[in-house]
Amino acid sequence: MNAGIRAAVRTGISRGLSIFGVKRGYQGLIENDIVRLDSTDVSNILQRGGTILHSARSKEFTTESGRAKAAANLQSHDIGGLIVFGGDGSFRGANDFHREHGIRVVGAPATIDNDIWGTDFTIGFDTAVNTALDAVDKVRDTAAAHDRLFIVEVMGRHAGFIALAVGIGTGAEAILIPETRTDIPAIAEKLQRRTAGGRTSSILVVAEGDEEGNAYEIAKKIENCAGLKSRVTILGHVQRGGSPTAADRILASKLGFAAVNALLDDASPCMVGIEEGKIVRHPLADAWTRKKELDTLLARLVSDLE
Ligand code: F6P
């Protein structure tokens, strides 16, 4: 997100605008935690994970009175437009804010889950996938050396995009995601077939939101079903940090730039995204009313590369 903030600040300044940063998301907006940002304030942040503006969940912003306080704060700084880096929850808040107070809003999709309709990729996804990929490669060494079955859990409370990409990228023996039905007996049978065929280790990649449960629950089910013991590795929040990949830095730079242009073109309320390499704009509400489908080719590879 730092690359996105940097791009928005510098694009805005190059267009003659004054740019402010809101600390701690909507909560900071309500508490008037708003600072002027100049070009040098965003120097040397492109390569850093997290966000210099910090982030927070805000219950108060879900209320009309909270949003009214936020609007008054923006007006006190003479701010006419808001760029929101976030996921569908943040975009819903932005839409309500626009509807009630007429403030121009543009969403820039940023979530490691990549589950936002209207953009091929969201900021953070590529970095999370590469971090998890590296971890699974390392787990694979132990799995192979000790002849073990490992179950690795990646993030994705409601979406399997990370698990699917990581599973394909690491050659996982099965990928368990909430979007497709997980068949425990079929997975257990496959693992037994592998053992019978002389394979001594396997790795399953599971999204934390799989309908059969988290990695520990899946390990128990596979043991109950086929008597197979496994080790569980939960990658957790390591996937949300670290220096961003080149792809994420470039994506965030494009989206920060595109968000300022969308504000200036009065395209609010909209979301900017990247589809087939091109910058696109969609009505903001599409981001949560439409459902992003899994990449069908990747989904097919799961079975074809078995
Ligand atoms: O950003 C979405 C997500 O990464 C989910 O995949 C995950 O379940 C959740 O965030 C974790 O959020 P928190 O930091 O609140 O535990």
Boltz pocket constraint, residues with backbone or C-beta under 6 A from the ligand:
constraints:
  - pocket:
      binder: B
      contacts: [[A, 111], [A, 112], [A, 113], [A, 155], [A, 156], [A, 157], [A, 158], [A, 208]]
      max_distance: 6.0
